[in-house]
Every structure is written in C-alpha cells, then in structure tokens.
Amino acid sequence: MSRMPPILPMLPKTPLPQTSGIDWLRHGETRGGSRFRGRTDDPLTPEGWRQMWTTVAHYHAGARLAPDDESPLHELRPNLHQGFATSRLTNEVAGDFCADSREGPRQVPESEDLRRDWHTDLPLAPGPGDAGLRPWDRIIASPLIRCADFGRALSQRLDLPLSLDPRLVELDFGAWEGRSAADLMASDAEALGRFWADPVTHAPPGGESLPAFQARVLAAWRDLTAQALTNGERLLVISHGGVIRVILCTLLDHPLGRLLELEVGHASLTRVGLDRTAAGTLPTLAASR
C-alpha cells in the first residue's frame, strides 16, 4: 500500500529559554515488538529504558553521556513545513501509533534487569554555567506502564512531583489490540486499508474513533497549557506516539486524517514553548528529536 512520506521534526540544537512550556516525551521500545498497542499494558524493554534515560540526559541541564552517544536533537536542516523537514520512510510503516514497524523486537536476555537506574549520573539540579537551562517543574505521565514506570523512576531521581493523567493514554485499537499489521493484512485487510486511508472515518473494530481520541487529548493539552502558563512552569509529559501526533497536528495545522505522516520515534522529545500574547496563548515548537 502506498504511504505518504512522514514529516520529521528537524530543528536546531539551542538552549531552552526559561519560559513556560511543555516537553512531550514518547516512551521507549516496548516488549512484544511491533503491533497495534493502544491500551495494551506492555512494559519497556531494557533498550527502551536506555533510550529514555539517554534522551532525558541530553535535555537535562548539565547532563552528558559518553562522547560517542548520539544526540537526540537533529542538526539544522532546510525548513520545508513550519520548521519541519520531510523525510521518506519505507512503505512498510505500521498502522499503529505506538510501534514502529521498521524496528523489530530485540533479543534481550531474560535475566537482564530493566535498568531503571541506568543513568545514575543524571544531575539533580542545573550545574554551574547552565543558567539558560533548568529541569522541569513537574512530570505528568500516561498511566500505562511503558510511560508511568519511567515517570516514577525519573521523578525519584530528580525529586519532582509526578501525576498520572488517563487522558494521555494511546488510542484504543479495540479488536486489533496486540495484533501485528502483517497479521491483520492476512485476516482483516479491507478494514485495515480503510483505517490507513481514512482513520477519521474508519475506527478499528470495537476501538476508539480518532475524533474522540483527539477530543480527550486536546482536553488534556488545554488543561496542561493553562497550568503551565498560570504557574510559570515547564512540564514534562510522558506519553504515546498517537497522543503526540495529535498535538503536532494541532500546532502545525496538519490534517488529523494524515497524522500517520508525522514521525514520532521511540523516546523522542518534542518541546513546545508557551507565551501569552494580546491574541492569546502562542505555542511554539522549540526543538524536536
């Protein structure tokens, strides 16, 4: 099936100004491999834990990893769409919002610990010379364990309050939960094709409609935005690919029915700055992995 190329965030590596804002962190790699995983409550793999600690370490004030670790920020590329550049993926992009079909399940020894404390040198506060950066004021996470477990570990490490918001859970895929795209192509290709072609009109069987999903996500977005502006806070929200895509569709004025064109990788972080203007709240995309 022909797929539209994704829109991949590629913005400059710059210090984060001390303004109100919300950082959206997607969970890392999840046990079970690539499948339709909405409300299915699978945990992170050890690699998923590593991915998330790595991203947080790069964004947290003063945190540094080994020199050969890849930065989660893209270098500046030509801006093709409101600061987002286009990058073509394979036509085998999965229909789910959580798992990337290009990433097969990794073989991890069962005896290997989940490594919740993998990045033990993450500082508790900004170091000297980090005046342009500061850690978050609060952490909000989806209650699903692939988000909430890391939220708990990070909140303890940084001594930050954590709250769970059920409005931040992934789209409910109904009868497709836990099944792979390849499996559905063999058993339910017609319905899967309709969903990929027009997800706004065609929901997964027994699942949540995309307009209903958008409504609950944007309700959470409005509340979090109001809280951040009222209290002058920077918030870290740990959530899912579909949730972050809905936010990006809103910020970029991108059609909801084409949200699968927006690439949101494992443990990617999207920063949204918030400023009050005479016309109201002005959200700006500050940086994105």
Secondary structure, DSSP 8 states (H G I E B T S, - for coil): ------EEE--------SS-EEEEEE---BTT-SS--SS----B-HHHHHHHHHHHHHHSTT----TTS--SS------SBTTEEE----TT--SSSS--TTS------TTS---TTS-TT--SS--TT-TT----SEEEE-SSHHHHHHHHHHHHHHT--EEE-GGGS----GGGTT--HHHHHHH-HHHHHHHHH-TTT---TTS--HHHHHHHHHHHHHHHHHHHHHHT-EEEEEE-HHHHHHHHHHHHT--GGGGGGB---TT-EEEEEEEEETTEEEEEEEEE-
